[in-house]
Amino acid sequence: MTKKIIEQLFHIGAIRFGHFTLKSGIISPIYIDLRLTISQPKLLSDIAKELYALAKNLSFDLLCGVPYTALPFATAISLQQNIPMILKRKEKKDYGTKRMVEGIFQPGERCLIIEDVITSGTSIAETAASLKEEGLLVTDALVLVNREQGGERFLASQGIKVHAVCNISSIIQHLLEQTLLDEKTFEAVLTFIKDNQTYV
């Protein structure tokens, strides 16, 4: 299933190769845009199933997707598995309840974070911080793609264990084997990962 998902992500343009400027300003030979999955219901459903398969031995009461791209993943898991979901706002509103976390929950409950891609791990850490401020417990995060640039190690130092469906290495290895990626680009991506670690 994971290999099938990788191929589908490649074919819809959610995994691209070339020269891309990241938010940090660094030029990357690979770009992953999982927002495109919202237009592919079957693929979105399959991704949710693969993510949830990682959670079978975990203890949690609620789900929370990191805004914004992971929200459809969390919603799909919530609907498929009948698990309550809460929403962490990206920014605080100065009207209404003024809450950063929306939904029905109780302090002391365990919340499982859902993320699309992890690079530095800061987005997950920020989401976890908001949840913890509400008295929720956060010890685990499910991620579709681990870019292997240090985020997993950073979150481990924060007491959060990352469970990833796949990582950059396995993605490019599979695409290479399927002749969807050439050897030169394969090596360029591996070098980029090695040379651009966010946490040592």
C-alpha positions as semicolon CSV with decimal commas, in nm:
position;residue;x (nm);y (nm);z (nm)
1;M;0,000;0,000;0,000
2;T;0,278;0,245;0,088
3;K;0,454;0,189;-0,246
4;K;0,125;0,242;-0,427
5;I;0,072;0,568;-0,239
6;I;0,423;0,687;-0,330
7;E;0,357;0,621;-0,699
8;Q;0,022;0,799;-0,687
9;L;0,173;1,101;-0,512
10;F;0,438;1,116;-0,783
11;H;0,186;1,088;-1,067
12;I;-0,040;1,368;-0,933
13;G;0,260;1,597;-0,886
14;A;0,266;1,586;-0,505
15;I;0,628;1,466;-0,524
16;R;0,839;1,668;-0,767
17;F;1,205;1,687;-0,861
18;G;1,395;1,992;-0,985
19;H;1,505;2,312;-0,811
20;F;1,266;2,443;-0,546
21;T;1,312;2,727;-0,299
22;L;1,193;2,616;0,045
23;K;1,050;2,841;0,316
24;S;1,397;2,855;0,469
25;G;1,537;2,994;0,144
26;I;1,735;2,676;0,072
27;I;1,720;2,527;-0,279
28;S;1,594;2,168;-0,267
29;P;1,604;1,904;-0,545
30;I;1,276;1,758;-0,416
31;Y;0,945;1,921;-0,330
32;I;0,652;1,753;-0,157
33;D;0,310;1,920;-0,180
34;L;0,053;1,699;-0,010
35;R;-0,220;1,963;-0,038
36;L;-0,297;1,807;-0,376
37;T;-0,432;1,497;-0,202
38;I;-0,756;1,678;-0,108
39;S;-0,859;1,646;-0,473
40;Q;-0,804;1,268;-0,469
41;P;-1,060;1,113;-0,226
42;K;-0,946;0,751;-0,272
43;L;-0,580;0,843;-0,223
44;L;-0,668;1,054;0,082
45;S;-0,859;0,759;0,227
46;D;-0,567;0,523;0,164
47;I;-0,324;0,767;0,329
48;A;-0,550;0,787;0,636
49;K;-0,554;0,406;0,662
50;E;-0,175;0,383;0,636
51;L;-0,131;0,652;0,901
52;Y;-0,375;0,484;1,138
53;A;-0,198;0,149;1,093
54;L;0,098;0,308;1,277
55;A;-0,122;0,386;1,576
56;K;-0,242;0,037;1,663
57;N;-0,020;0,006;1,970
58;L;-0,052;0,366;2,083
59;S;-0,276;0,499;2,358
60;F;-0,478;0,813;2,276
61;D;-0,825;0,966;2,309
62;L;-0,822;1,239;2,045
63;L;-0,671;1,336;1,711
64;C;-0,534;1,675;1,610
65;G;-0,405;1,757;1,262
66;V;-0,133;2,019;1,228
67;P;-0,285;2,310;1,032
68;Y;-0,339;2,320;0,745
69;T;-0,232;2,034;0,515
70;A;-0,268;1,758;0,775
71;L;-0,625;1,854;0,866
72;P;-0,780;1,641;0,587
73;F;-0,566;1,344;0,699
74;A;-0,684;1,379;1,059
75;T;-1,045;1,425;0,948
76;A;-1,031;1,113;0,731
77;I;-0,890;0,905;1,018
78;S;-1,153;1,046;1,255
79;L;-1,434;0,947;1,019
80;Q;-1,291;0,605;0,933
81;Q;-1,213;0,504;1,290
82;N;-1,480;0,702;1,479
83;I;-1,217;0,883;1,687
84;P;-1,292;1,233;1,823
85;M;-1,091;1,515;1,669
86;I;-0,997;1,858;1,792
87;L;-0,869;2,158;1,598
88;K;-0,566;2,371;1,678
89;R;-0,593;2,718;1,527
90;K;-0,299;2,856;1,332
91;E;-0,365;3,198;1,479
92;K;-0,562;3,317;1,780
93;K;-0,881;3,514;1,717
94;D;-0,952;3,823;1,924
95;Y;-1,327;3,760;1,934
96;G;-1,566;3,479;2,032
97;T;-1,411;3,224;2,267
98;K;-1,056;3,336;2,171
99;R;-0,945;2,974;2,206
100;M;-0,645;2,824;2,026
101;V;-0,786;2,471;2,052
102;E;-1,142;2,397;1,940
103;G;-1,355;2,091;2,008
104;I;-1,472;1,885;2,304
105;F;-1,197;1,753;2,530
106;Q;-1,095;1,718;2,892
107;P;-0,759;1,796;3,059
108;G;-0,561;1,475;3,101
109;E;-0,678;1,318;2,776
110;R;-0,414;1,197;2,531
111;C;-0,400;1,360;2,191
112;L;-0,233;1,205;1,886
113;I;-0,092;1,461;1,643
114;I;-0,122;1,403;1,267
115;E;0,123;1,574;1,026
116;D;0,184;1,550;0,651
117;V;0,558;1,615;0,623
118;I;0,820;1,658;0,895
119;T;1,140;1,852;0,829
120;S;1,253;2,041;1,139
121;G;0,963;1,927;1,359
122;T;0,876;2,280;1,473
123;S;0,516;2,269;1,344
124;I;0,445;1,956;1,547
125;A;0,622;2,105;1,851
126;E;0,413;2,425;1,827
127;T;0,091;2,226;1,796
128;A;0,190;2,010;2,093
129;A;0,265;2,322;2,300
130;S;-0,086;2,460;2,239
131;L;-0,244;2,126;2,328
132;K;-0,037;2,096;2,645
133;E;-0,146;2,446;2,750
134;E;-0,501;2,307;2,750
135;G;-0,395;2,022;2,978
136;L;-0,377;1,757;2,708
137;L;-0,104;1,494;2,696
138;V;0,102;1,459;2,377
139;T;0,356;1,178;2,335
140;D;0,321;1,065;1,974
141;A;0,282;1,201;1,621
142;L;0,186;1,024;1,299
143;V;0,353;1,157;0,983
144;L;0,313;1,059;0,620
145;V;0,661;1,169;0,505
146;N;0,975;1,213;0,714
147;R;1,226;1,427;0,523
148;E;1,502;1,283;0,748
149;Q;1,649;1,624;0,820
150;G;1,647;1,612;1,200
151;G;1,284;1,670;1,293
152;E;1,241;1,324;1,439
153;R;1,543;1,370;1,667
154;F;1,429;1,718;1,771
155;L;1,083;1,594;1,871
156;A;1,235;1,301;2,059
157;S;1,420;1,559;2,269
158;Q;1,077;1,716;2,339
159;G;0,927;1,385;2,450
160;I;0,734;1,319;2,127
161;K;0,789;1,002;1,925
162;V;0,742;1,027;1,549
163;H;0,584;0,738;1,356
164;A;0,627;0,785;0,980
165;V;0,465;0,593;0,694
166;C;0,767;0,660;0,472
167;N;1,079;0,873;0,450
168;I;1,258;1,050;0,167
169;S;1,509;0,767;0,126
170;S;1,240;0,501;0,081
171;I;1,044;0,726;-0,155
172;I;1,331;0,795;-0,393
173;Q;1,453;0,434;-0,370
174;H;1,112;0,307;-0,483
175;L;1,083;0,566;-0,762
176;L;1,434;0,471;-0,880
177;E;1,340;0,104;-0,888
178;Q;1,027;0,188;-1,090
179;T;1,240;0,395;-1,335
180;L;1,042;0,705;-1,238
181;L;1,361;0,871;-1,113
182;D;1,714;0,878;-1,256
183;E;2,031;0,791;-1,064
184;K;2,167;1,147;-1,077
185;T;1,858;1,296;-0,911
186;F;1,851;1,009;-0,662
187;E;2,207;1,093;-0,551
188;A;2,132;1,467;-0,546
189;V;1,843;1,417;-0,305
190;L;2,049;1,195;-0,075
191;T;2,328;1,456;-0,071
192;F;2,079;1,734;0,001
193;I;1,935;1,547;0,300
194;K;2,281;1,478;0,440
195;D;2,399;1,838;0,396
196;N;2,084;2,007;0,530
197;Q;2,018;1,874;0,878
198;T;1,803;2,097;1,099
199;Y;1,890;1,926;1,427
200;V;2,215;1,750;1,516
